[in-house]
Amino acid sequence: MDHFQYHQGQLQAEEVPIAEIAAAVGTPFYVYSTATLTRHYRLFDEALAGMDHLVCYAMKACGNLAVVALMARLGAGVDVVSMGEYLKARAAGMPGERIVFSGVGKTREEMRVALEGGIRQFNVESEPEMRALSEVASAMGRVAPITIRVNPDVDARTHEKIATGKKENKFGIPIGRAREVYAEAAALPGLEVVGIDVHIGSQLTELAPFGAAYAKVAELTGLLRADGHDIRRLDLGGGLGIPYERSNSAPPQPVEYGEVIRRSVGHLGCEIEIEPGRLIAGNAGLLVSRVIYVKEGEDRRFLILDAAMNDLIRPAMYAAHHDVVPVIEPAAGVEQLPADLVGPVCETGDTFARQRPMPPLAEGDLVAFRSAGAYGAVMASEYNARPLIPEVLVDGHQFAVIRARPSYDEMVNRDTLPPWM
């Protein structure tokens, strides 16, 4: 469910007409719904009711300061994967004790900043990282709480570029070596082992891979406790998928995911952390664009939009599908004709959809890409010297720009010429 619906023939974000936002900020732009973000966070929180838990929003999905601030106000934690994300989370009001630091390549400087600013735990991904963290924490006179990310070699049955739990992936340590790595961690100064971390991938549309991975984590918990480790926290990652195509069957709901967690690890008495990102933010955002031209090709019609692959790269990178709808509701029964939806970037890959059935559209008409709240704005670039586009947050009848579009002067002036030029 989301809060982008037609009202009297106009697509709205909650109570605000999309066309009103477009008139105020120009196109293209991203718009997020506070009500949808709130609802999706609460679905996860309620799914784990009765268990000691923390829902840590994976801010790599949509890292705008206002979105992270909303999560902090709702009581969420946050999962960060860089110093930039850590600093943004702190700036958004997220307490250090609710920040989990993940990622395979944490630098010593990132470790130092997080230890100084406050951290819930580091999810350690390798022995070299673990030794580096020990050195940094010891030099600072601090103790770094850690989980160790184990790779359970479970096929998440998702796109190969977002699968993270198979043995050929770069993430974590092989689960078969976990006992020896935990033994080393316990012997290193400056570290406190608090739990286990696992994350098998993103956009999972089946629950079985979760169950398989969590069963392995449950078994490992028993083994590590027998070895003397105080395993009191399980970070189970995120990855639950969203319905990008509304005509398809919906992925499992958070409450069903919560039941898998209860069955798999609920008997262990551990605090449970989960790190949803896509399901919280994905359907909470639209990318709004305007038709520049309607072009008739040799054997197809092109809708040339003012949004491009630099604004939303998922179709080009993952062959991802986004439903695209007109902002003015088409009349019932109107004929839909196939069209290629493309952007202005000088690459054939700048194509959002091929031969997509669309209602009649003309130059100047607005369209909205659904389910664009996750991995949209955060993956955008200024390729082809196109400025980053605005982000807008709606709350009921009000909206605000939460990241402004830079001017061309601002974009150009970020470059500097060397003295000899």
C-alpha positions in Angstrom: 0.0 0.0 0.0 1.1 3.6 -0.6 -0.4 7.0 -0.4 -0.2 8.0 -4.1 -3.7 7.8 -5.4 -5.9 9.5 -8.0 -8.4 12.0 -6.6 -10.8 13.7 -9.0 -8.7 12.6 -11.9 -5.4 14.0 -10.5 -2.6 11.8 -9.0 -1.8 13.0 -5.5 0.9 12.4 -2.9 -1.2 12.1 0.2 -3.3 15.3 0.0 -1.1 17.2 -2.4 -1.6 17.1 -6.2 1.6 16.0 -8.0 1.0 18.7 -10.6 1.1 21.3 -7.8 4.6 20.1 -6.8 5.7 20.0 -10.4 4.7 23.6 -10.9 6.6 24.7 -7.8 9.9 22.8 -8.2 10.0 21.8 -11.9 10.6 18.4 -13.3 12.0 15.8 -12.9 11.9 15.3 -9.1 11.5 12.7 -6.4 8.6 12.9 -4.0 8.2 10.8 -0.8 5.2 10.2 1.4 5.6 10.5 5.1 2.5 8.4 5.7 3.9 5.5 3.6 7.3 5.7 5.2 5.7 5.6 8.6 3.3 2.8 7.8 6.1 0.6 6.4 8.4 1.1 9.3 5.5 0.2 11.7 4.7 -3.0 9.8 8.2 -4.3 10.6 8.1 -3.1 14.1 4.7 -4.8 14.7 5.9 -8.0 12.9 8.5 -8.4 15.7 6.2 -7.4 18.6 6.8 -9.4 21.7 10.5 -10.0 20.9 13.4 -7.8 22.0 14.2 -6.1 18.7 15.3 -3.0 16.8 14.4 -2.2 13.3 17.5 -0.5 11.7 16.5 1.3 8.6 19.1 0.7 5.8 19.7 4.2 4.7 21.5 3.2 1.6 18.0 2.8 0.1 17.1 6.4 0.6 19.5 8.5 2.6 18.0 11.9 2.6 18.4 13.7 6.0 14.7 14.2 6.4 13.9 10.6 5.8 16.5 9.4 8.3 15.2 12.0 10.8 11.7 10.6 10.4 13.0 7.1 11.1 14.8 8.4 14.2 11.6 10.1 15.5 9.7 6.8 15.0 12.2 5.0 17.2 14.1 3.1 14.4 17.8 2.5 14.4 19.8 2.9 11.2 22.2 0.7 9.2 25.0 2.7 7.6 27.8 1.6 5.2 30.1 4.6 5.0 31.3 7.5 7.1 29.1 9.8 5.0 26.0 7.8 6.0 27.2 7.7 9.6 27.6 11.5 9.7 24.3 12.1 8.0 22.5 9.8 10.4 24.0 11.7 13.4 23.0 15.0 11.8 19.5 13.7 11.4 19.3 13.1 15.1 19.9 9.3 15.2 21.5 8.4 18.5 24.8 6.6 18.3 23.5 3.6 20.3 21.0 3.0 17.4 23.6 3.0 14.6 24.9 -0.2 13.1 27.9 0.1 10.8 28.1 -2.5 8.0 30.2 -2.8 4.9 33.1 -4.8 3.6 35.7 -1.9 3.4 35.5 0.2 6.6 38.6 2.3 6.9 40.4 3.1 10.1 39.2 6.7 9.9 35.6 5.5 9.6 36.1 3.3 12.7 37.6 6.1 14.6 34.8 8.6 13.8 32.1 6.0 14.7 33.8 5.1 18.0 34.1 8.8 18.9 30.5 9.6 17.9 28.8 6.6 19.3 28.0 3.2 17.8 25.7 0.3 18.5 27.9 -2.2 16.8 30.2 -2.8 13.9 29.2 -5.7 11.6 32.7 -7.0 10.9 33.2 -8.7 7.5 36.7 -10.1 7.6 39.6 -11.0 9.8 41.8 -8.1 8.5 39.0 -5.6 9.3 38.6 -7.2 12.7 42.3 -6.7 13.5 42.2 -3.2 12.2 39.2 -2.3 14.4 41.0 -3.9 17.4 44.0 -1.6 16.8 41.9 1.5 16.4 39.8 0.9 19.4 42.8 -0.1 21.6 44.7 3.0 20.6 41.6 5.1 21.6 41.1 3.3 24.8 37.7 2.2 23.6 35.9 -1.1 23.3 34.2 -1.7 20.0 31.0 -3.9 20.1 31.0 -6.3 17.2 29.0 -8.9 15.4 30.8 -10.9 12.7 29.0 -11.3 9.4 28.8 -14.9 8.3 28.2 -16.0 4.8 25.7 -19.0 4.9 26.1 -19.9 1.2 22.3 -19.6 0.7 20.9 -18.7 -2.7 18.6 -15.7 -2.2 17.0 -16.2 -5.7 17.3 -12.6 -6.6 19.2 -10.6 -9.2 22.9 -11.6 -9.2 24.1 -8.0 -8.6 22.2 -7.8 -5.2 22.7 -11.4 -4.0 25.1 -11.3 -1.0 24.9 -14.6 0.8 26.5 -17.1 -1.6 30.1 -18.3 -1.2 31.3 -16.5 -4.3 30.0 -13.1 -2.9 32.4 -10.7 -1.3 30.4 -10.4 2.0 31.2 -11.9 5.3 33.3 -14.9 6.4 32.4 -18.5 5.4 30.1 -19.9 8.1 32.2 -23.0 8.3 35.1 -20.9 9.6 33.0 -18.9 12.1 34.2 -20.6 15.3 37.9 -20.0 14.6 37.2 -16.3 13.7 35.1 -15.8 16.8 37.9 -17.3 18.9 40.4 -14.8 17.4 37.9 -11.9 18.0 37.6 -12.9 21.7 41.3 -12.8 22.1 41.9 -9.4 20.5 42.0 -6.3 22.7 39.5 -3.5 22.2 36.7 -5.8 20.9 33.5 -7.1 22.5 31.7 -9.8 20.7 27.9 -9.2 21.1 26.4 -11.3 18.3 26.1 -12.7 14.8 25.3 -10.9 11.6 23.9 -12.3 8.3 22.4 -10.7 5.2 21.7 -12.8 2.0 20.5 -10.2 -0.5 18.0 -7.7 -1.6 14.6 -7.8 -3.3 13.8 -11.3 -2.0 10.3 -12.5 -3.0 10.3 -15.8 -1.2 10.7 -16.6 2.5 12.5 -20.0 2.1 16.0 -18.5 1.7 15.5 -16.5 4.9 14.5 -19.6 6.7 17.5 -21.5 5.4 19.9 -18.8 6.4 18.4 -18.2 9.8 18.4 -21.9 10.6 22.2 -21.9 10.1 22.5 -18.9 12.3 20.5 -20.6 15.1 22.8 -23.6 14.9 25.9 -21.4 14.9 24.5 -19.6 18.0 24.5 -22.8 19.9 28.0 -23.7 18.9 29.4 -20.3 19.7 27.7 -20.2 23.1 29.2 -23.6 23.8 32.6 -22.1 23.0 32.0 -19.5 25.7 30.9 -16.5 23.6 28.0 -14.3 24.9 25.8 -14.3 21.8 23.0 -12.0 22.8 22.2 -10.2 19.5 21.3 -11.5 16.0 21.5 -9.0 13.1 19.4 -10.8 10.4 19.8 -8.2 7.7 17.0 -7.1 5.4 16.1 -7.8 1.8 12.4 -8.4 1.7 11.1 -7.4 -1.7 8.5 -5.0 -2.9 5.9 -5.3 -5.7 7.4 -3.3 -8.6 4.8 -4.6 -11.0 1.3 -4.2 -9.6 -0.1 -6.8 -12.0 2.1 -9.5 -10.4 1.5 -11.3 -7.1 2.8 -9.4 -4.1 5.9 -10.6 -2.2 5.5 -11.8 1.4 4.4 -9.3 4.0 6.5 -8.2 7.0 4.3 -10.1 9.3 5.1 -13.3 7.4 8.7 -12.5 7.5 8.4 -11.9 11.3 7.0 -15.4 11.7 10.0 -16.9 9.9 12.2 -15.1 12.4 10.2 -16.4 15.4 10.3 -20.0 14.1 14.0 -19.9 13.3 15.6 -18.0 16.1 12.9 -16.9 18.5 13.8 -19.6 21.1 17.3 -18.3 21.5 16.6 -15.4 23.8 18.6 -13.0 21.6 17.8 -9.4 20.7 16.8 -9.3 17.0 17.9 -6.6 14.6 16.6 -6.3 11.1 17.8 -3.9 8.4 14.9 -3.2 5.9 15.5 -0.4 3.4 13.8 -1.1 0.1 10.4 -2.1 1.6 10.3 1.0 3.9 11.3 3.5 1.2 10.6 1.9 -2.2 6.8 2.3 -2.5 7.0 5.5 -0.5 8.5 7.4 -3.4 7.8 8.5 -7.0 10.0 9.9 -9.7 7.9 12.5 -11.6 8.9 13.5 -15.1 7.5 15.4 -18.1 7.2 14.3 -21.7 9.5 16.5 -23.8 8.6 15.0 -27.2 6.5 12.2 -28.7 8.6 10.8 -31.5 7.4 8.4 -34.2 10.2 6.0 -35.2 10.4 3.4 -37.9 8.5 0.7 -36.1 7.8 2.2 -32.6 6.7 5.3 -30.8 9.1 7.0 -28.3 8.1 9.0 -25.3 11.1 11.2 -24.7 11.1 12.3 -21.0 13.1 14.9 -19.1 14.2 12.3 -16.6 17.1 10.1 -17.6 19.3 7.2 -16.5 21.4 9.5 -14.3 18.3 10.2 -12.3 17.0 6.6 -12.1 19.6 4.1 -13.1 17.8 0.9 -11.9 16.3 0.1 -15.4 19.7 0.5 -17.1 21.7 -1.3 -14.4 19.4 -4.1 -13.4 16.8 -4.2 -16.3 14.4 -3.2 -13.4 10.7 -2.6 -14.0 8.9 0.5 -12.7 5.2 1.0 -13.4 4.8 4.4 -15.1 1.5 6.2 -14.8 0.1 9.5 -16.1 -0.4 12.2 -13.5 -3.8 12.9 -15.1 -5.9 9.8 -14.8 -6.8 8.3 -18.2 -10.4 7.8 -19.0 -11.8 4.4 -18.3 -11.3 2.0 -21.3 -8.9 4.3 -23.1 -6.8 2.5 -25.7 -3.2 1.9 -24.6 -0.5 1.7 -27.2 3.0 0.4 -26.9 5.8 3.0 -26.5 9.5 3.1 -25.6 10.0 5.4 -22.6 13.5 7.0 -22.9 15.5 9.9 -21.5 17.7 12.5 -23.1 21.1 11.0 -22.2 23.3 10.1 -25.2 23.2 6.3 -24.7 20.8 3.7 -25.9 20.9 2.3 -22.4 18.9 5.4 -21.3 15.7 3.5 -21.7 13.2 3.0 -18.9 10.8 0.7 -20.7 10.4 -0.9 -24.1 7.1 -1.3 -25.8 5.2 -0.5 -22.6 1.5 -0.1 -23.1 0.7 3.5 -22.3 -2.4 5.7 -22.6 -2.2 8.7 -25.1 0.4 11.2 -23.9 1.5 14.5 -25.4 4.3 17.0 -25.0 4.2 18.6 -21.6 2.2 15.7 -19.9 3.5 14.5 -16.5 4.2 10.9 -15.7 5.1 9.2 -12.4 7.4 6.2 -11.9 6.0 4.2 -9.1 8.2 2.4 -6.4 11.1 4.8 -7.0 11.8 5.7 -3.4 14.5 3.1 -2.9 17.8 3.2 -4.8 16.6 6.1 -6.9 17.9 9.4 -5.7 20.8 7.8 -3.8 22.2 6.2 -7.0 21.7 9.4 -9.1 24.6 11.2 -10.8 25.4 14.2 -12.8 26.2 12.2 -15.9 26.0 14.3 -19.1 26.3 17.4 -16.8 22.7 17.0 -15.7 22.1 18.5 -12.2 20.9 16.2 -9.5 17.1 16.5 -9.2 15.1 17.7 -6.2 13.7 15.6 -3.5 10.4 16.5 -1.9 8.7 15.3 1.2 4.9 15.4 1.6 3.1 15.2 5.0 -0.7 15.4 4.6 -1.6 18.6 2.8 1.9 20.2 3.0 5.2 19.6 1.1 8.8 20.8 1.3 11.9 20.5 -0.8 14.3 18.4 1.2 17.1 18.6 -1.4 17.2 21.4 -3.9 18.2 21.2 -7.5 21.6 22.8 -7.9 21.9 25.6 -10.4 24.1 25.1 -13.4 26.5 27.7 -12.0 26.8 25.7 -8.7 27.4 22.5 -10.7 30.0 24.2 -13.0 31.8 25.9 -10.1 32.5 22.7 -8.3 35.2 22.1 -10.9 38.4 24.1 -10.7 41.1 24.8 -13.2 44.7 24.1 -12.3 47.0 27.1 -11.8 48.8 26.6 -15.2 45.6 27.0 -17.1 
